[in-house]
Amino acid sequence: MKEILLQNFIDIVKEAEIKVGYAPMAFSMYYPLESLNRMIDASLNEKEMIELIQSLSGSVLGEVQIKLDNGRLCITIPKEGVRYIHENVENKFLEDFIQTIKKVPCTLDDVKEVFSKYSKNYVCKEALIDDEEQNVIYFKDGIPNNNIYIIHFDFGMPEYHRFTRNEFKKFDFADLVD
């Protein structure tokens, strides 16, 4: 469970860095308890989740701070952890994916090209999710990226959501993933 949370927090910080650049400062993320539980396939209460996240302190993230904020957990990675991620974590797939998504125009073929650059073992399915046509795309074997992406094109502009496999399994449309 700890490894899944650690990887997710690292991915979120790296994703933000790719999108807006590196800033040598603390980074905060907000999660409803249900989201964190879905991510790790657990049913922890607030106290148990806080203890689990606090157990990540001293890792590459540094001294993680957690506080309750309007029913959500605010998780703050200190600037030392953000700097560690900046200097030591490389995610070429995520960099290419985000650069492609930011292009105007961007098509589904452009997104598929990024996935195929990293593995021919990816899946892309059209699906009706929340009454909208969307695309579910992921690497079947989880290499080089184990997340599930839902991509929706609105007026030619892509929007995406990234989920861990455990999170995705909890949704009504989880049968879209093999």
Residue pairs with C-beta under 8 A, 6 or more apart in sequence:
1 40
1 42
1 52
2 52
2 55
2 56
4 39
4 40
4 164
4 166
5 36
5 39
5 40
5 52
5 53
5 56
6 56
6 59
6 60
6 61
8 39
8 164
9 29
9 56
9 61
9 64
9 75
9 77
10 60
10 61
10 85
10 89
11 91
11 94
11 147
11 162
12 29
13 27
13 77
13 81
13 82
13 85
14 85
14 89
14 91
14 94
15 94
15 98
15 162
16 27
17 82
17 85
17 86
18 91
18 94
18 95
18 98
18 99
19 98
22 82
22 86
23 82
24 79
24 82
24 83
25 79
25 82
26 65
26 76
26 77
26 78
26 79
26 82
27 76
27 77
27 81
27 82
28 74
28 75
28 76
28 77
29 74
29 75
29 76
29 77
30 69
30 72
30 73
30 74
30 75
31 72
31 73
31 75
32 71
32 72
32 73
33 44
33 45
33 46
33 49
33 71
33 72
33 73
35 167
36 44
36 49
36 53
36 73
37 43
37 44
37 49
38 166
38 167
38 170
39 164
39 166
39 167
40 52
40 166
41 166
41 169
44 52
46 68
46 73
49 73
50 66
50 73
53 64
53 66
53 73
53 75
54 64
54 66
56 64
57 63
57 64
60 81
60 84
60 85
60 88
61 77
61 78
61 81
61 84
62 77
62 78
62 80
62 81
62 84
63 78
64 75
64 76
64 77
64 78
64 81
65 75
65 76
65 78
66 73
66 74
66 75
66 76
67 73
67 74
68 74
77 85
91 145
92 118
92 144
93 114
93 118
93 144
93 145
94 145
96 114
96 117
96 118
97 111
97 114
97 149
100 106
100 110
100 111
100 113
100 114
101 111
101 151
101 158
101 160
103 110
104 156
104 157
105 156
105 157
106 153
106 156
106 157
106 158
107 153
108 124
108 135
108 151
108 153
111 124
111 135
111 137
111 151
111 158
112 122
112 124
112 137
115 122
115 124
115 137
115 139
116 122
118 139
118 144
118 145
119 139
119 141
119 143
119 144
121 139
121 140
121 141
121 143
122 137
122 138
122 139
122 140
123 136
123 137
123 138
123 139
123 140
123 177
123 178
124 135
124 136
124 137
125 135
125 136
125 137
125 176
126 133
126 134
126 135
127 133
127 134
127 135
127 136
127 173
127 176
128 134
129 136
129 150
129 173
132 152
133 152
134 150
134 151
134 152
135 150
135 151
135 152
136 148
136 149
136 150
136 173
136 176
136 177
137 148
137 149
137 151
138 145
138 147
138 148
138 149
138 177
139 145
139 146
140 178
142 165
146 164
146 165
147 162
147 163
147 164
147 165
148 162
148 163
148 164
148 165
148 167
148 168
148 177
149 160
149 161
149 162
149 163
150 160
150 161
150 163
151 158
151 159
151 160
152 158
152 159
152 160
153 159
163 171
165 177
168 174
168 177
169 177
